Amino acid sequence: MARMLEQVGHGVYFADEVNYDRIVKLARKYVSTHWSHERAWNLLRSSRSGFSELRAFVKQKHPKLKIGSYDDMNDLDLANLLSVGDFMEEEQSLVLEALCCRNFRKVSALRGLTDDRHRLRFRDRIDWFELVVNPNRTHDCGQMKYSCGVHGNTVHFEPELVASVSQRKFARAFAREYRTIGGDYCFAMPVTQVQEILDNEEVTLRFNNVRYLQRLSPLHSTARLRKEQIPRFGISWRKMETLDQFRDALRTHGWKISGRKSDLIKRTAKLAAERYAEVVPVLSEWFSDQRYVRVPNAQRFPTPFPLLEDESLQNLLLSMFLMRHLRGNTVVDVNHENQSVQPEDMAEALLVGKTELKGCFLKV
């Protein structure tokens, strides 16, 4: 912009009632007043082409001169040998020599480029601008960029959102503070109240879409979607394989831990059946309020159910309950119960890996 104004200042002359004849007259007067060898040499070269024409022109005025080269001609005292009158018909050469600025415009042309206070104005108004809140900070520390559009007497603010959670939190707080209408992120306020933001916040105004040789177009904001994941609930259960695993489960509940592995499996299954009968009311009440469906795809790190958190057999008991109350092998329904297998037999099958609860559960 500064370079363009400088070019206009050096290359355009604003004047009223300036016509071609007057420009030529001014040029002749200026050259006559500032006549010199250099000007004569410039006019001679601009009005004639090639050495032969230059030599012929000078020899016509002074036939006795000996001129064999450009150097011979340049060594002559052209200011005395020639005069402005010799170039009176060379109007273009005179104008080029006299006037450094030859682009003339009427003063009235400025009225379309300036306002009443003579400030430069290429448009009556600019309806789009960019507002940067906290420009010296990062996105995580409160920097917000808004694309703003003026519609009538209202300014609409559209934020540029990255994936930063803290930035979105700041954007919601900023919208609550200044919005007249709008939502959590995009909002609007009267033009007259924008000054309040400029007074209260650290902001920078930018007009990035102003191109004086192009048509203005609205600014657009973008928002990066955060990767949100639907919580997938599941049970991280593996069959018991070592004697120590069975003994630890039995020991926690004060049961006998001696015997062969087959005895420990039977005893642990019986313990699980007893504990299952005790926790069924709690699980039935919770799952009647929380509805879940099973999907076949397993989740590597599922979200645990917030139930039986102090129970050492938590995953075994939850597996038993869900397998017994799966309707159509999909919907968890406390009013439906699979009674084809007794709890103790189901517990034993889970303990040794003969069956397992596959997939994960989505809350609906």
RADA-V456510 format. One record per residue. N is the residue number from 1. RES is the residue in one small letter. PHI is phi as a letter, one per 30 degrees, with the letter a starting at -180 (none if undefined). PSI is psi in radians with two decimals (999 if undefined). NEAR is the number of other C-alpha atoms within 12 Angstrom. Layout:
N:RES:PHI:PSI:NEAR + N:RES:PHI:PSI:NEAR
This chain:
1:m:none:-0.81:13 + 2:a:d:-0.69:9 + 3:r:d:-0.67:10 + 4:m:d:-0.74:13 + 5:l:d:-0.64:13 + 6:e:d:-0.70:11 + 7:q:d:-0.69:14 + 8:v:d:-0.73:19 + 9:g:d:-0.61:17 + 10:h:c:-0.41:17 + 11:g:c:-0.05:18 + 12:v:b:2.33:22 + 13:y:c:2.13:22 + 14:f:c:2.18:21 + 15:a:a:2.64:18 + 16:d:c:2.56:14 + 17:e:h:0.79:14 + 18:v:c:2.02:19 + 19:n:c:3.09:16 + 20:y:d:-0.76:16 + 21:d:e:-0.70:14 + 22:r:d:-0.66:16 + 23:i:d:-0.75:26 + 24:v:d:-0.72:27 + 25:k:d:-0.75:22 + 26:l:d:-0.67:23 + 27:a:d:-0.77:31 + 28:r:d:-0.74:33 + 29:k:d:-0.75:21 + 30:y:d:-0.81:22 + 31:v:d:-0.68:32 + 32:s:d:-0.72:25 + 33:t:d:-0.59:14 + 34:h:c:0.67:18 + 35:w:d:2.41:27 + 36:s:a:2.99:23 + 37:h:e:-0.73:24 + 38:e:d:-0.76:22 + 39:r:d:-0.70:31 + 40:a:d:-0.74:35 + 41:w:d:-0.73:33 + 42:n:d:-0.77:28 + 43:l:d:-0.66:37 + 44:l:d:-0.81:35 + 45:r:d:-0.62:27 + 46:s:d:-0.41:23 + 47:s:c:-0.20:26 + 48:r:b:2.63:20 + 49:s:c:2.22:15 + 50:g:i:2.70:15 + 51:f:d:-0.66:23 + 52:s:d:-0.75:17 + 53:e:d:-0.73:17 + 54:l:d:-0.80:28 + 55:r:d:-0.71:30 + 56:a:d:-0.66:22 + 57:f:d:-0.77:27 + 58:v:d:-0.72:32 + 59:k:d:-0.52:20 + 60:q:d:-0.63:15 + 61:k:d:-0.63:17 + 62:h:b:1.48:17 + 63:p:d:-0.44:13 + 64:k:d:-0.14:11 + 65:l:d:2.42:20 + 66:k:c:2.00:17 + 67:i:b:1.95:22 + 68:g:c:-0.19:17 + 69:s:a:3.02:15 + 70:y:d:-0.65:19 + 71:d:d:-0.70:13 + 72:d:d:-0.72:17 + 73:m:d:-0.69:28 + 74:n:d:-0.40:25 + 75:d:d:-0.19:18 + 76:l:d:2.73:25 + 77:d:d:1.40:19 + 78:l:d:-0.45:28 + 79:a:d:-0.54:25 + 80:n:c:-0.52:19 + 81:l:d:-0.55:27 + 82:l:b:2.85:29 + 83:s:b:2.97:26 + 84:v:d:-0.57:34 + 85:g:d:-0.46:19 + 86:d:d:-0.27:25 + 87:f:c:0.39:30 + 88:m:d:-0.54:22 + 89:e:d:-0.14:16 + 90:e:d:1.20:22 + 91:e:d:-0.76:28 + 92:q:d:-0.73:23 + 93:s:d:-0.70:28 + 94:l:d:-0.77:36 + 95:v:d:-0.77:32 + 96:l:d:-0.63:25 + 97:e:d:-0.62:35 + 98:a:d:-0.63:29 + 99:l:c:2.09:26 + 100:c:d:-0.48:17 + 101:c:c:2.02:20 + 102:r:b:0.19:27 + 103:n:c:1.75:22 + 104:f:c:2.41:24 + 105:r:b:2.60:20 + 106:k:d:2.59:17 + 107:v:e:-0.56:17 + 108:s:d:-0.41:14 + 109:a:d:-0.42:15 + 110:l:d:-0.43:23 + 111:r:d:-0.47:19 + 112:g:d:-0.14:17 + 113:l:c:-0.13:19 + 114:t:b:2.79:17 + 115:d:c:-2.96:15 + 116:d:d:-0.35:12 + 117:r:c:0.27:10 + 118:h:i:0.43:12 + 119:r:d:2.57:14 + 120:l:d:2.30:18 + 121:r:b:2.06:17 + 122:f:c:-0.33:22 + 123:r:b:2.73:20 + 124:d:d:-0.57:13 + 125:r:a:2.76:16 + 126:i:c:2.08:25 + 127:d:c:-0.02:25 + 128:w:b:2.40:29 + 129:f:a:2.96:30 + 130:e:c:2.28:33 + 131:l:c:2.10:33 + 132:v:c:2.03:32 + 133:v:c:2.32:33 + 134:n:h:1.05:27 + 135:p:d:-0.36:21 + 136:n:c:0.11:16 + 137:r:c:3.07:16 + 138:t:c:2.99:17 + 139:h:d:-0.62:26 + 140:d:d:-0.25:20 + 141:c:c:0.38:19 + 142:g:j:0.06:29 + 143:q:d:2.28:31 + 144:m:b:2.38:41 + 145:k:c:2.21:39 + 146:y:c:2.33:38 + 147:s:d:2.11:35 + 148:c:c:2.30:35 + 149:g:b:2.35:33 + 150:v:c:2.10:25 + 151:h:b:1.84:18 + 152:g:i:-2.10:14 + 153:n:c:0.31:15 + 154:t:b:2.44:23 + 155:v:c:2.21:32 + 156:h:c:2.27:37 + 157:f:c:2.18:41 + 158:e:b:2.04:37 + 159:p:d:2.65:37 + 160:e:c:1.93:30 + 161:l:c:2.26:31 + 162:v:c:-2.93:25 + 163:a:d:0.04:18 + 164:s:d:2.19:23 + 165:v:d:-0.73:20 + 166:s:d:-0.59:19 + 167:q:d:-0.71:29 + 168:r:d:-0.63:30 + 169:k:d:-0.74:23 + 170:f:d:-0.70:26 + 171:a:d:-0.69:37 + 172:r:d:-0.71:25 + 173:a:d:-0.67:20 + 174:f:d:-0.72:33 + 175:a:d:-0.71:28 + 176:r:d:-0.60:20 + 177:e:d:-0.64:23 + 178:y:c:-0.19:31 + 179:r:d:2.50:29 + 180:t:c:-0.75:23 + 181:i:b:2.83:19 + 182:g:k:-3.02:21 + 183:g:c:-2.68:22 + 184:d:d:-0.50:23 + 185:y:c:-0.93:32 + 186:c:d:2.32:33 + 187:f:a:3.03:29 + 188:a:b:2.72:34 + 189:m:a:2.76:31 + 190:p:d:2.60:23 + 191:v:e:-0.65:24 + 192:t:d:-0.31:16 + 193:q:c:-0.08:19 + 194:v:d:-0.55:26 + 195:q:e:-0.49:16 + 196:e:d:-0.71:17 + 197:i:d:-0.75:25 + 198:l:d:-0.56:19 + 199:d:d:-0.60:12 + 200:n:c:-0.40:15 + 201:e:c:2.79:22 + 202:e:d:1.83:19 + 203:v:b:2.82:25 + 204:t:b:2.31:22 + 205:l:c:2.34:23 + 206:r:b:2.55:20 + 207:f:b:1.17:24 + 208:n:d:-0.37:21 + 209:n:c:0.21:22 + 210:v:d:1.98:22 + 211:r:b:1.98:14 + 212:y:d:-0.32:18 + 213:l:c:0.12:11 + 214:q:b:2.79:10 + 215:r:d:2.39:12 + 216:l:d:2.48:19 + 217:s:b:2.67:17 + 218:p:d:2.67:22 + 219:l:d:2.65:28 + 220:h:b:2.47:22 + 221:s:c:2.73:25 + 222:t:b:2.73:16 + 223:a:b:2.24:21 + 224:r:d:2.19:16 + 225:l:d:2.30:14 + 226:r:d:2.57:12 + 227:k:d:1.78:10 + 228:e:c:2.47:9 + 229:q:b:2.29:12 + 230:i:d:2.21:14 + 231:p:e:2.28:18 + 232:r:c:2.01:26 + 233:f:c:2.57:31 + 234:g:a:-3.09:34 + 235:i:b:2.12:34 + 236:s:d:1.45:25 + 237:w:c:2.31:28 + 238:r:b:2.57:22 + 239:k:d:2.66:24 + 240:m:d:2.32:29 + 241:e:b:-0.49:17 + 242:t:c:2.74:18 + 243:l:d:-0.63:23 + 244:d:d:-0.60:18 + 245:q:d:-0.79:23 + 246:f:d:-0.74:36 + 247:r:d:-0.72:28 + 248:d:d:-0.75:21 + 249:a:d:-0.74:31 + 250:l:d:-0.74:29 + 251:r:d:-0.69:21 + 252:t:e:-0.58:18 + 253:h:c:0.16:20 + 254:g:i:0.40:13 + 255:w:c:2.81:20 + 256:k:d:2.37:21 + 257:i:c:0.07:26 + 258:s:d:2.82:19 + 259:g:j:3.08:18 + 260:r:d:2.96:16 + 261:k:d:-0.70:21 + 262:s:d:-0.64:20 + 263:d:d:-0.73:19 + 264:l:d:-0.64:31 + 265:i:d:-0.83:36 + 266:k:d:-0.75:28 + 267:r:d:-0.72:31 + 268:t:d:-0.66:46 + 269:a:d:-0.70:34 + 270:k:d:-0.72:26 + 271:l:e:-0.77:35 + 272:a:d:-0.70:41 + 273:a:d:-0.70:29 + 274:e:d:-0.82:20 + 275:r:d:-0.60:30 + 276:y:d:-0.79:34 + 277:a:d:-0.55:21 + 278:e:d:-0.61:17 + 279:v:c:-0.16:24 + 280:v:e:-0.77:29 + 281:p:e:-0.70:15 + 282:v:d:-0.79:21 + 283:l:d:-0.68:29 + 284:s:d:-0.73:27 + 285:e:d:-0.74:16 + 286:w:d:-0.78:22 + 287:f:d:-0.27:29 + 288:s:d:-0.47:19 + 289:d:c:-0.46:15 + 290:q:c:1.99:20 + 291:r:c:2.32:23 + 292:y:b:2.63:29 + 293:v:b:2.60:26 + 294:r:c:2.40:31 + 295:v:c:2.55:24 + 296:p:d:-0.43:17 + 297:n:d:2.17:16 + 298:a:d:2.69:20 + 299:q:c:2.24:23 + 300:r:d:-0.77:16 + 301:f:b:1.39:15 + 302:p:d:2.72:22 + 303:t:d:2.19:21 + 304:p:d:2.59:24 + 305:f:d:2.38:28 + 306:p:d:1.03:19 + 307:l:b:2.60:27 + 308:l:h:0.71:22 + 309:e:d:-0.37:13 + 310:d:c:0.12:10 + 311:e:c:2.20:20 + 312:s:d:-0.46:24 + 313:l:c:0.49:39 + 314:q:e:-0.97:26 + 315:n:d:-0.62:32 + 316:l:d:-0.79:42 + 317:l:d:-0.70:41 + 318:l:d:-0.68:44 + 319:s:d:-0.75:40 + 320:m:d:-0.78:41 + 321:f:d:-0.81:40 + 322:l:d:-0.69:42 + 323:m:d:-0.57:36 + 324:r:d:-0.34:32 + 325:h:c:0.39:32 + 326:l:d:2.03:29 + 327:r:c:2.15:19 + 328:g:i:0.41:17 + 329:n:h:0.38:24 + 330:t:b:-0.90:24 + 331:v:c:2.27:29 + 332:v:d:1.97:36 + 333:d:b:1.98:29 + 334:v:d:-0.31:27 + 335:n:d:-0.07:15 + 336:h:c:2.33:21 + 337:e:b:2.29:24 + 338:n:d:1.89:22 + 339:q:c:0.25:16 + 340:s:d:-0.39:12 + 341:v:b:2.31:16 + 342:q:d:2.66:23 + 343:p:e:-0.67:33 + 344:e:d:-0.71:28 + 345:d:d:-0.69:25 + 346:m:d:-0.72:35 + 347:a:d:-0.74:40 + 348:e:d:-0.71:33 + 349:a:d:-0.67:28 + 350:l:d:-0.67:34 + 351:l:d:-0.66:40 + 352:v:c:0.01:28 + 353:g:i:0.26:18 + 354:k:d:-0.39:15 + 355:t:b:2.84:20 + 356:e:a:2.76:25 + 357:l:c:1.96:38 + 358:k:c:2.80:27 + 359:g:i:-2.89:27 + 360:c:b:3.08:33 + 361:f:b:2.37:34 + 362:l:c:2.39:28 + 363:k:d:2.33:21 + 364:v:b:999:17
